[in-house]
Amino acid sequence: MRLLLALLALSAAAAPTPSTISQRVATWKSMPGYFSLYYDPAAGKLYLEIDKWGKEFLFQDSLPAGVGSNDLGLDRGQQIQPLPDFEPTWCVIATPPIGVSTPQAFRDW
């Protein structure tokens, strides 16, 4: 029993717990924004600070494969059908050494 109490006392004294969020995230990588993000490299975790309680906001959670991964079959009620095979076709992709503005190209087209 004394050994258990001594171990508990040592563990409590050895690791002080930060009392505020600011103290806890002080050594983490900070990414400020509408909702600030904090990355803890030791744990490999990303934390989202939500500090705008009572206000509406949009939140989208997506799969690691990205948006539009319909081939995963996760879109409820949709049927997946393979595309027909295309005949082999030669094509040439030319990349000129000049920049082209996409909006300007569509305006000119």
C-alpha positions in Angstrom: 0.0 0.0 0.0 2.8 2.4 0.9 4.5 1.6 -2.4 1.4 2.4 -4.4 0.9 5.7 -2.6 4.6 6.6 -3.2 4.3 5.9 -6.9 1.1 7.9 -7.2 2.7 10.9 -5.4 5.8 10.7 -7.6 3.8 10.5 -10.8 1.6 13.4 -9.8 4.7 15.5 -9.0 6.7 14.5 -12.0 4.4 15.6 -14.8 2.5 18.9 -14.2 -0.5 19.2 -16.4 -0.9 22.4 -18.3 -3.9 24.4 -16.8 -4.9 26.3 -20.0 -5.2 25.5 -23.7 -2.5 28.1 -24.5 0.0 26.3 -22.2 -0.8 22.9 -23.7 -0.4 24.1 -27.4 2.6 26.4 -26.7 5.1 23.9 -28.3 2.7 22.7 -31.1 2.6 24.0 -34.6 -0.1 26.6 -34.8 -2.1 27.3 -38.0 -4.4 30.3 -37.4 -7.6 30.7 -39.3 -11.3 31.0 -38.9 -10.9 28.0 -36.6 -7.3 27.6 -35.5 -5.5 24.3 -36.0 -2.8 22.9 -33.8 -0.5 20.0 -34.7 1.1 17.9 -32.0 4.1 16.3 -33.7 4.9 14.0 -30.7 1.4 12.4 -31.0 0.9 12.9 -34.7 -2.5 14.5 -34.1 -4.2 17.6 -35.4 -6.5 19.5 -33.1 -9.3 22.0 -34.2 -10.0 24.8 -31.8 -13.7 25.8 -31.9 -14.1 29.1 -30.2 -17.1 30.5 -32.0 -19.9 28.9 -30.0 -23.4 30.0 -30.9 -22.5 30.9 -34.5 -23.4 28.9 -37.6 -20.6 27.5 -39.8 -20.1 24.9 -42.5 -18.1 21.8 -41.7 -17.3 19.1 -44.2 -15.7 15.8 -43.1 -14.3 13.8 -46.0 -12.6 10.5 -46.7 -8.8 10.4 -47.0 -9.3 9.3 -50.7 -10.8 12.7 -51.4 -13.9 14.2 -52.8 -15.4 12.3 -55.8 -14.2 8.9 -55.0 -17.5 7.2 -56.1 -15.6 4.1 -57.0 -15.5 3.3 -53.3 -19.2 2.6 -53.3 -19.9 4.9 -50.3 -22.5 7.1 -52.0 -25.8 5.6 -50.8 -28.3 4.6 -53.3 -26.0 5.0 -56.3 -25.1 2.2 -58.7 -21.5 1.9 -60.0 -21.1 0.8 -63.6 -17.8 0.4 -65.3 -17.0 2.7 -68.3 -16.8 1.1 -71.7 -13.2 0.5 -73.0 -12.0 3.1 -75.4 -10.1 2.4 -78.5 -6.4 3.3 -78.2 -5.9 6.8 -79.6 -2.7 8.8 -80.1 -2.7 12.3 -78.7 -0.2 15.0 -78.3 0.0 17.3 -75.3 1.8 20.5 -76.0 2.9 22.8 -73.2 4.1 26.1 -74.5 6.7 28.1 -72.5 4.2 30.9 -71.8 1.6 31.3 -69.1 -2.1 31.3 -70.0 -4.8 32.7 -67.7 -7.7 30.3 -67.5 -10.3 33.0 -67.0 -8.8 35.0 -70.0 -8.8 31.9 -72.2 -12.5 31.3 -71.5 -13.3 34.9 -72.2 -11.4 34.8 -75.5 -13.0 31.5 -76.4 
